[in-house]
């Protein structure tokens, strides 16, 4: 999922969008287009509205609208590939939330959203299993929330390795001082076999929407509803106005948060921690 998709989904949920077809373009100008179907309230898009390009050469781009007048939409930053007649765009007015608000809300949820990650170093033999070594220092990128440890055992059962040359088996492990992984010495695994670690990490923010993608592990419904809660919380806290609509939307968002909590999302989407016995 792209930041493009997440912000568009959030805008549709939080304040609504309109879809239009481009009916006219301006030669050599990649920041303007015309839509005959635009409503008369064009001023609501000016200085903060958002445009998502749904089709055409610039599909996947989203930009802030700097001005909308006489069925012409002008963007703060042009799209490199420009526009063509027949391209579809989605527009969201700056009634409450602008492009940066929508992006901030998505990143607020993604910052510490837990996802599974796998560490496996093929080249670093220091991170490969050895019969006479039971303690291994966790690589810097691996968190201490480890859910499973596997060791490559291609010769574990004689004859099987020819059919399963890259088989991994779960192993019993323990932590020492947070950053040391201890493999149970009562089991003998393949000498030199690679160690594979399944661990939980924070997703982190999307800083470059052109190259970074949101992990498929992120629950889209959770992302939308928790980002929506952030938007309306921000609206009430920052503007300090008695806005009954904002309060109603905030209360609805809090109900959504409670419902998600009862489903134990996103924890239910993570790999359960293996039961390990160490003696």
C-alpha positions, -999 to 999 in steps of 0.1 A, spaced: 0 0 0 12 35 -9 10 66 12 -11 78 -18 -37 51 -11 -37 56 27 -42 93 26 -70 90 0 -87 64 20 -84 85 51 -97 117 33 -128 98 21 -135 86 56 -128 119 74 -142 146 52 -151 132 18 -137 135 -17 -150 142 -52 -140 124 -84 -137 143 -116 -125 138 -152 -99 162 -166 -115 179 -197 -87 203 -207 -50 206 -201 -24 234 -205 5 227 -229 39 226 -211 23 231 -177 22 201 -154 6 219 -124 -28 228 -139 -58 212 -155 -95 219 -160 -126 199 -150 -160 210 -163 -177 190 -136 -162 210 -107 -188 225 -83 -192 262 -78 -176 261 -44 -141 261 -58 -127 284 -30 -129 255 -6 -101 237 -25 -78 267 -24 -47 268 -1 -49 234 13 -72 211 -7 -57 178 -19 -56 163 -54 -50 126 -60 -43 115 -96 -63 83 -101 -53 74 -137 -30 84 -165 8 90 -166 8 107 -132 -13 80 -114 -2 76 -78 7 113 -73 -10 135 -48 -4 172 -44 -17 202 -24 -40 225 -43 -29 261 -42 -58 276 -62 -91 265 -78 -110 290 -99 -132 289 -131 -130 251 -132 -92 253 -132 -72 236 -105 -36 247 -99 -13 226 -78 15 238 -55 39 213 -71 35 200 -106 34 163 -115 64 153 -136 45 133 -161 17 159 -165 -19 154 -173 -40 143 -203 -77 148 -211 -96 119 -197 -74 114 -166 -93 109 -134 -86 129 -102 -100 128 -67 -102 162 -49 -107 169 -12 -115 204 -1 -97 222 28 -127 222 51 -109 207 80 -77 188 69 -51 197 44 -25 174 27 0 177 55 -27 169 81 -36 137 63 0 127 59 8 134 95 -21 114 107 -11 83 87 25 86 99 14 91 135 -2 56 134 26 40 114 54 53 137 49 26 163 27 2 145 41 -33 152 50 -56 123 70 -88 119 105 -87 105 129 -115 97 167 -113 102 190 -138 84 226 -130 76 238 -152 48 274 -138 46 283 -131 83 296 -165 97 297 -149 132 259 -151 131 259 -188 120 253 -217 144 283 -236 159 281 -266 181 305 -252 207 289 -217 208 256 -211 225 256 -173 230 251 -149 201 250 -111 201 218 -98 186 224 -77 155 217 -40 161 186 -39 139 169 -68 158 147 -58 186 143 -78 219 107 -87 210 117 -120 194 89 -144 185 108 -173 169 144 -185 163 152 -210 136 184 -227 125 192 -241 91 194 -279 93 198 -292 58 215 -324 70 195 -329 102 177 -360 89 199 -381 66 185 -383 31 160 -355 35 184 -327 27 185 -336 -10 148 -328 -13 148 -300 13 182 -283 9 172 -251 28 151 -264 57 149 -245 89 137 -259 123 126 -240 154 150 -240 183 147 -233 220 164 -200 230 167 -175 258 177 -139 264 206 -127 285 209 -90 293 186 -81 265 211 -82 236 224 -118 239 206 -148 223 213 -182 239 206 -213 220 197 -244 240 228 -266 242 208 -298 246 199 -298 209 225 -304 181 218 -285 148 236 -282 115 272 -268 120 274 -235 101 236 -234 96 222 -199 93 203 -185 122 169 -169 113 152 -146 138 116 -135 137 110 -104 157 86 -75 161 96 -39 151 79 -6 147 68 1 111 81 37 112 70 67 92 69 71 54 93 99 46 96 94 9 62 85 -6 78 81 -41 99 51 -30 86 38 3 56 15 7 34 8 37 38 -28 47 11 -52 37 10 -63 74 -6 -30 84 -43 -35 89 -60 -10 65 -91 -6 87 -71 0 118 -49 26 100 -79 45 87 -97 47 119 -68 55 142 -56 81 118 -91 96 118 -90 97 156 -57 116 154 -72 141 129 -102 150 150 -82 151 183 -58 175 165 -87 196 153 -101 201 188 -68 206 205 -52 229 180 -81 252 170 -96 255 205 -131 261 191 -164 248 202 -171 229 171 -200 204 176 -192 185 144 -156 180 154 -168 168 189 -193 143 173 -166 130 149 -141 127 177 -166 107 199 -173 84 169 -136 79 164 -132 70 201 -159 43 197 -140 29 167 -108 28 188 -126 9 216 -140 -16 190 -105 -22 176 -91 -27 211 -116 -55 217 -104 -73 186 -68 -69 200 -56 -54 167 -28 -52 157 -14 -78 182 -36 -105 167 -18 -101 134 16 -108 148 34 -142 151 27 -156 186 58 -161 207 71 -197 206 69 -216 239 106 -223 246 119 -246 273 154 -240 286 171 -260 312 
